[in-house]
Amino acid sequence: MHTAELTPAVLAELRRPRRYPAVSVLLPTHRSEPDKTQDPVRLRNLIAEAKNRLHADEALSRADRLDVVGQLDLALREVDLVHAEDGLVIFAAPGEHQVWSLPRTVPARVVFSETFLTRNLVSAYTASAPHWVLTVAADRVALFGGTGARLAEHTAGGFPLDHVGPDWDVERKERIGDVPSTFRDEETRRFLREADTALGAVLDADPRPLYVLGEAAALSLLGEVGTAVKRAAAQVPRGGLGHAAPAVVVEAARPTVEQQARQAVAELHRRLDQSLGVRALASGMDEVWQNVTEGRVAVLAVEENYWERVKVTDNHLVPAPDGEPDVREDMVDEIVERALDTGATVQFVPAGELAAHGRIAAALRY
C-alpha cells in the first residue's frame, strides 16, 4: 500500500497525462466483518475486468498490454485488505503502478483513460482537513503533518532542526530548575530564526492551517525573530514536546484543532447566510453542478460521506436508480474536482450541517 502523504504536489503528479491506457481501479472496502470478507473477491473481479478490457483492446500494442497487466499484478500483491480503510484505489499505466488506501468510500469502477482518476484522492485530501503542527523547544524544532486524526513527522525542508550544545537537555533542566531560561540566549535566537525561515518555505509550498506548540517563552521569541509563525491559526503554550512522539503531539494539539474546526464550520454558515442574503447561493446537487461548471463557485461546502447516484437529463442532474445506464456514480467528487480546478475553496462539514441546503451548497462569485 502507498505510504506517501497526500499533498498538492503528489496530487498534481498523479493528475498529469499518461500514455494510454492509464487504468484506475476503485473499490469500496470495509473495516469490519461481515462485509470485509467479500472485499478480496470484489477486488479480484475488478482486476479481472480490467485485464479482460486490456486483452480486448486491439488498439493496444502487445508490449503495452502485457506491461499494464503486469503492473496490475504487482499492485494486487501490494494490497493489504487486512488493514483496509473505506476505499481502495489502484493506478496502473505502462511502467508504473500505485496503490492508495483512503479513509473515504469510493464507487466500484474500472476506468481507462489518458489520466488517472484522481478525484477521489482529491476529495479525501480535502476532507481530511490537512494541517501542520510545529513543536518548539530550545534544542529542537519539529514539524508534523496532520490529516484527520493522523499525524506524521515531516522530515524534509530542513526539519527537524536540532540545536546541539554542551550537556544539552534544557527542557528537563528547566523543569527541575537547574538552569535559567535559554530563550534570551543569542544562539537560541539564531536557531529559532533558522527554524522560522524553514517553516516559511514549507508553508509557501504547501499552505495549511498551522498550530504552534511550545512553552510561552519559546513562542514569544519565535514571534520576535520570525514572520512565518505569525501565520499560525493558533499558538498553544505547552512545554515538554521537543522530542515527543507523534502520538503525544497529536493529543496535545487535538483540543485546539477541534476548536478551530468548529469555528471554521460556524464561519462557513455565516458565509452561506451572507450569500443567501445577496442571492449568490447555490443549494443542492443540480444547482451547484450548474454553477461549478460555469466557474462561478467561490466556496463549496459538502457534507462528509455524501454521495448520490445521478444521471444527466435535459442538462440537469436527476437521481438514478441501480442498474440504470449512463449513471454518474461520483458526481460529488466530480463537483469537488471541478471546484478546485477553478480556484474555489472546498470545505467538508459533518453530516447534517447542510440539511437545509440539500447536503451541498456553494457561495458564488457573482
C-alpha positions as CSV (number, residue, x, y, z in Angstrom):
1,M,0.0,0.0,0.0
2,H,1.2,3.5,-0.7
3,T,2.6,5.2,2.4
4,A,3.3,8.6,0.9
5,E,1.3,11.5,2.3
6,L,-1.2,13.1,0.0
7,T,-0.1,16.6,-0.8
8,P,-1.0,19.1,-3.5
9,A,2.3,18.2,-5.2
10,V,1.5,14.5,-5.1
11,L,-2.0,15.1,-6.4
12,A,-0.6,17.2,-9.2
13,E,1.8,14.5,-10.2
14,L,-0.9,11.9,-10.2
15,R,-3.1,14.1,-12.4
16,R,-0.6,14.6,-15.2
17,P,-1.3,12.8,-18.5
18,R,0.0,9.3,-19.0
19,R,0.4,7.1,-22.1
20,Y,-2.8,5.3,-22.8
21,P,-4.0,3.2,-21.1
22,A,-3.9,4.8,-17.6
23,V,-6.1,2.3,-15.7
24,S,-7.9,3.3,-12.4
25,V,-9.4,0.5,-10.3
26,L,-11.6,1.7,-7.4
27,L,-13.1,-0.5,-4.7
28,P,-15.1,0.4,-1.6
29,T,-13.6,-1.5,1.2
30,H,-14.7,-2.4,4.7
31,R,-13.0,-2.2,8.1
32,S,-15.1,-4.9,9.8
33,E,-16.9,-8.2,9.3
34,P,-19.0,-9.4,7.6
35,D,-18.6,-7.1,4.5
36,K,-14.8,-7.2,4.9
37,T,-14.7,-10.9,3.9
38,Q,-16.1,-10.1,0.5
39,D,-13.5,-7.4,-0.3
40,P,-10.9,-9.8,-1.8
41,V,-13.5,-11.4,-4.1
42,R,-14.7,-8.0,-5.3
43,L,-11.1,-6.8,-5.9
44,R,-10.2,-9.9,-7.9
45,N,-13.3,-9.4,-10.0
46,L,-12.4,-5.7,-10.7
47,I,-8.8,-6.7,-11.6
48,A,-10.1,-9.4,-13.9
49,E,-12.4,-6.9,-15.6
50,A,-9.5,-4.5,-16.2
51,K,-7.4,-7.3,-17.6
52,N,-10.2,-8.5,-19.9
53,R,-10.6,-5.0,-21.2
54,L,-6.9,-4.7,-21.8
55,H,-6.8,-8.0,-23.8
56,A,-9.8,-7.0,-25.8
57,D,-8.4,-3.6,-26.8
58,E,-7.0,-4.1,-30.3
59,A,-5.6,-0.6,-30.4
60,L,-3.0,-1.5,-27.7
61,S,0.4,-2.9,-28.6
62,R,1.2,-6.3,-27.2
63,A,4.0,-4.8,-25.2
64,D,1.8,-2.2,-23.5
65,R,-0.9,-4.7,-22.9
66,L,1.5,-7.1,-21.1
67,D,3.1,-4.2,-19.3
68,V,-0.1,-2.9,-17.7
69,V,-1.3,-6.4,-16.9
70,G,2.0,-6.9,-15.1
71,Q,1.6,-3.6,-13.3
72,L,-1.9,-4.7,-12.1
73,D,-0.5,-7.9,-10.8
74,L,2.2,-6.1,-8.9
75,A,-0.3,-3.7,-7.4
76,L,-2.5,-6.5,-6.4
77,R,0.3,-8.1,-4.4
78,E,0.8,-4.8,-2.5
79,V,-2.8,-4.5,-1.4
80,D,-3.4,-5.0,2.3
81,L,-7.1,-5.7,2.9
82,V,-6.5,-6.8,6.4
83,H,-5.9,-3.1,7.4
84,A,-8.3,-1.7,4.9
85,E,-10.0,1.7,5.4
86,D,-13.0,2.8,3.4
87,G,-11.7,3.0,-0.1
88,L,-9.0,1.4,-2.3
89,V,-7.6,3.0,-5.4
90,I,-5.2,1.2,-7.8
91,F,-3.5,3.1,-10.6
92,A,-1.6,1.2,-13.4
93,A,-0.1,2.5,-16.6
94,P,2.9,1.5,-18.8
95,G,5.9,1.4,-16.5
96,E,4.2,2.3,-13.2
97,H,1.6,1.4,-10.6
98,Q,0.4,2.8,-7.3
99,V,-2.0,1.6,-4.5
100,W,-3.8,4.0,-2.2
101,S,-5.9,3.3,0.8
102,L,-8.4,6.1,1.6
103,P,-10.4,6.9,4.7
104,R,-13.3,7.8,2.4
105,T,-15.5,5.5,0.4
106,V,-15.2,5.3,-3.4
107,P,-17.5,3.8,-6.1
108,A,-16.6,0.4,-7.6
109,R,-15.2,1.3,-11.0
110,V,-12.7,0.4,-13.7
111,V,-11.7,3.4,-15.8
112,F,-9.4,3.5,-18.9
113,S,-8.1,7.0,-19.9
114,E,-5.0,9.0,-20.6
115,T,-5.0,10.2,-16.9
116,F,-5.6,8.5,-13.6
117,L,-9.0,9.1,-11.9
118,T,-7.8,11.3,-9.0
119,R,-11.0,13.0,-7.9
120,N,-11.4,10.5,-5.0
121,L,-7.9,11.3,-3.8
122,V,-8.6,15.0,-4.1
123,S,-11.8,14.6,-2.1
124,A,-10.0,12.5,0.6
125,Y,-7.3,15.1,0.9
126,T,-9.7,18.0,1.2
127,A,-12.0,16.1,3.6
128,S,-9.0,15.2,5.9
129,A,-8.5,18.8,6.9
130,P,-4.7,18.8,6.4
131,H,-2.8,20.9,8.8
132,W,0.7,21.5,10.3
133,V,1.8,21.2,13.9
134,L,5.1,22.8,14.9
135,T,6.7,21.9,18.3
136,V,9.2,24.4,19.6
137,A,11.9,23.9,22.2
138,A,15.3,25.5,22.8
139,D,17.1,22.5,21.4
140,R,14.7,21.1,18.8
141,V,12.0,22.4,16.4
142,A,9.9,19.6,14.7
143,L,7.1,19.8,12.2
144,F,4.3,17.3,11.8
145,G,1.8,16.9,9.0
146,G,-1.7,16.2,10.1
147,T,-4.6,14.7,8.2
148,G,-7.7,13.9,10.2
149,A,-6.7,12.1,13.3
150,R,-3.3,11.2,11.8
151,L,0.0,13.0,12.5
152,A,3.4,12.1,11.0
153,E,6.7,13.9,11.4
154,H,7.8,16.0,8.4
155,T,11.4,15.1,7.6
156,A,12.0,17.4,4.6
157,G,12.8,21.1,4.1
158,G,15.4,21.1,6.9
159,F,13.1,19.5,9.5
160,P,13.6,18.6,12.2
161,L,16.1,21.2,13.4
162,D,18.4,20.4,16.3
163,H,20.4,22.9,18.3
164,V,23.3,21.0,19.7
165,G,25.1,22.3,22.8
166,P,27.1,21.0,25.7
167,D,25.2,18.8,28.2
168,W,22.0,19.7,26.2
169,D,18.8,18.8,28.0
170,V,17.4,22.2,28.5
171,E,13.7,21.3,28.8
172,R,14.4,18.8,31.5
173,K,16.7,21.1,33.4
174,E,14.3,24.0,33.2
175,R,11.5,21.8,34.6
176,I,13.6,21.0,37.7
177,G,15.1,24.5,38.0
178,D,18.8,23.6,37.2
179,V,19.3,26.3,34.5
180,P,17.8,29.7,33.7
181,S,15.7,30.1,30.5
182,T,17.8,29.9,27.4
183,F,15.3,31.9,25.4
184,R,17.3,35.1,26.0
185,D,20.4,33.5,24.5
186,E,21.6,34.8,21.1
187,E,22.4,31.4,19.8
188,T,18.8,30.3,20.6
189,R,17.5,33.3,18.8
190,R,19.6,32.4,15.7
191,F,18.4,28.8,15.9
192,L,14.7,29.8,16.0
193,R,15.2,32.3,13.2
194,E,16.5,29.5,11.0
195,A,13.5,27.4,12.0
196,D,11.1,30.1,11.1
197,T,12.8,30.5,7.7
198,A,12.5,26.7,7.1
199,L,8.8,26.9,8.2
200,G,8.1,29.7,5.8
201,A,9.4,27.7,2.8
202,V,7.2,24.7,3.8
203,L,4.1,26.9,4.2
204,D,4.7,28.5,0.8
205,A,5.0,25.1,-0.9
206,D,2.1,23.5,1.0
207,P,-0.2,26.1,2.7
208,R,-2.2,24.6,5.6
209,P,-3.5,25.8,8.9
210,L,-0.6,25.9,11.3
211,Y,-0.7,25.1,15.1
212,V,2.4,26.0,17.1
213,L,3.1,24.3,20.4
214,G,5.8,25.2,22.9
215,E,6.4,26.9,26.2
216,A,5.3,30.5,26.4
217,A,8.9,31.9,26.3
218,A,9.7,29.8,23.1
219,L,6.5,31.1,21.4
220,S,7.3,34.6,22.3
221,L,10.8,34.5,21.0
222,L,9.8,32.7,17.8
223,G,7.3,35.5,17.2
224,E,10.1,38.1,17.7
225,V,12.7,36.7,15.4
226,G,10.5,35.4,12.6
227,T,7.4,36.0,10.4
228,A,6.2,32.6,9.3
229,V,4.9,31.7,12.8
230,K,2.6,34.8,12.6
231,R,0.6,32.8,10.0
232,A,-0.4,30.3,12.7
233,A,-4.1,29.6,13.2
234,A,-3.4,29.1,16.9
235,Q,-0.5,29.0,19.4
236,V,-0.7,26.6,22.3
237,P,1.6,27.2,25.4
238,R,2.7,23.7,26.1
239,G,6.2,22.6,27.0
240,G,7.9,19.3,27.1
241,L,7.3,18.4,23.4
242,G,10.7,19.0,22.0
243,H,11.3,15.3,21.4
244,A,7.8,14.0,21.7
245,A,6.4,11.2,19.5
246,P,3.6,12.0,17.1
247,A,1.0,10.3,19.3
248,V,1.9,12.7,22.1
249,V,1.9,15.7,19.9
250,V,-1.5,14.9,18.3
251,E,-3.1,14.6,21.7
252,A,-1.6,17.9,22.8
253,A,-2.9,19.7,19.7
254,R,-6.2,17.9,19.4
255,P,-8.4,20.3,21.6
256,T,-7.2,23.4,19.6
257,V,-7.5,21.7,16.2
258,E,-11.1,20.6,17.1
259,Q,-11.9,24.1,18.3
260,Q,-10.7,25.6,15.1
261,A,-12.7,23.1,13.1
262,R,-15.9,24.1,14.9
263,Q,-15.1,27.8,14.3
264,A,-14.5,27.1,10.6
265,V,-17.9,25.4,10.3
266,A,-19.5,28.4,12.1
267,E,-17.8,30.8,9.8
268,L,-18.9,28.7,6.8
269,H,-22.5,29.0,7.8
270,R,-22.1,32.8,8.1
271,R,-20.6,32.9,4.6
272,L,-23.5,30.9,3.2
273,D,-26.1,33.0,5.0
274,Q,-24.5,36.2,3.6
275,S,-24.5,34.7,0.1
276,L,-28.2,33.8,0.5
277,G,-28.9,37.4,1.5
278,V,-27.5,38.7,-1.7
279,R,-28.9,35.9,-3.9
280,A,-25.4,34.4,-4.5
281,L,-26.0,31.0,-3.0
282,A,-26.5,27.6,-4.8
283,S,-28.1,24.7,-2.9
284,G,-28.5,21.1,-3.8
285,M,-26.6,18.9,-6.3
286,D,-28.1,20.1,-9.5
287,E,-27.9,23.8,-8.8
288,V,-24.3,23.5,-7.5
289,W,-23.3,21.5,-10.5
290,Q,-24.7,24.1,-12.9
291,N,-22.7,26.8,-11.3
292,V,-19.5,24.9,-10.8
293,T,-19.4,24.0,-14.5
294,E,-19.6,27.8,-15.2
295,G,-16.7,28.6,-12.8
296,R,-18.9,30.7,-10.6
297,V,-18.3,28.9,-7.3
298,A,-16.1,30.7,-4.7
299,V,-16.7,28.4,-1.7
300,L,-18.0,24.9,-2.0
301,A,-19.5,23.2,1.2
302,V,-20.1,19.4,1.2
303,E,-21.3,17.1,3.9
304,E,-18.9,14.3,4.8
305,N,-19.5,11.0,3.1
306,Y,-22.3,12.5,0.9
307,W,-22.7,10.8,-2.5
308,E,-25.5,10.4,-4.9
309,R,-26.1,8.3,-8.0
310,V,-27.3,10.7,-10.7
311,K,-27.7,11.0,-14.5
312,V,-27.9,14.0,-16.7
313,T,-31.3,14.6,-18.3
314,D,-32.0,17.8,-20.3
315,N,-28.9,19.3,-18.8
316,H,-30.0,18.7,-15.2
317,L,-29.0,16.1,-12.7
318,V,-31.7,13.7,-11.6
319,P,-31.5,10.7,-9.2
320,A,-30.7,7.4,-10.9
321,P,-31.8,4.0,-9.6
322,D,-29.5,1.0,-9.5
323,G,-28.9,-0.6,-12.9
324,E,-29.8,2.4,-15.0
325,P,-27.4,3.1,-17.9
326,D,-25.3,6.3,-18.2
327,V,-25.2,6.8,-14.5
328,R,-22.7,9.2,-12.8
329,E,-21.6,7.3,-9.7
330,D,-19.3,10.0,-8.2
331,M,-20.9,13.4,-9.1
332,V,-20.0,14.9,-5.7
333,D,-16.3,14.1,-6.4
334,E,-16.6,15.5,-9.9
335,I,-18.0,18.7,-8.5
336,V,-15.2,18.9,-5.9
337,E,-12.5,18.4,-8.5
338,R,-14.1,21.0,-10.8
339,A,-14.3,23.5,-8.0
340,L,-10.7,23.1,-7.1
341,D,-9.7,23.4,-10.8
342,T,-11.5,26.7,-11.0
343,G,-9.8,28.1,-7.8
344,A,-12.7,27.6,-5.4
345,T,-12.2,26.8,-1.7
346,V,-13.7,23.4,-0.7
347,Q,-14.8,22.6,2.8
348,F,-16.3,19.4,4.1
349,V,-18.5,19.5,7.2
350,P,-20.1,16.9,9.5
351,A,-23.3,15.1,8.3
352,G,-26.4,17.1,8.9
353,E,-24.7,20.5,8.8
354,L,-26.1,21.3,5.4
355,A,-29.5,19.7,5.7
356,A,-31.2,22.9,4.8
357,H,-29.2,23.1,1.6
358,G,-29.6,19.6,0.3
359,R,-26.2,18.5,1.8
360,I,-24.2,20.5,-0.7
361,A,-24.0,24.3,-1.2
362,A,-21.9,27.0,-2.8
363,A,-21.2,30.6,-2.2
364,L,-21.0,32.2,-5.7
365,R,-18.5,34.7,-7.1
366,Y,-21.3,36.5,-9.0
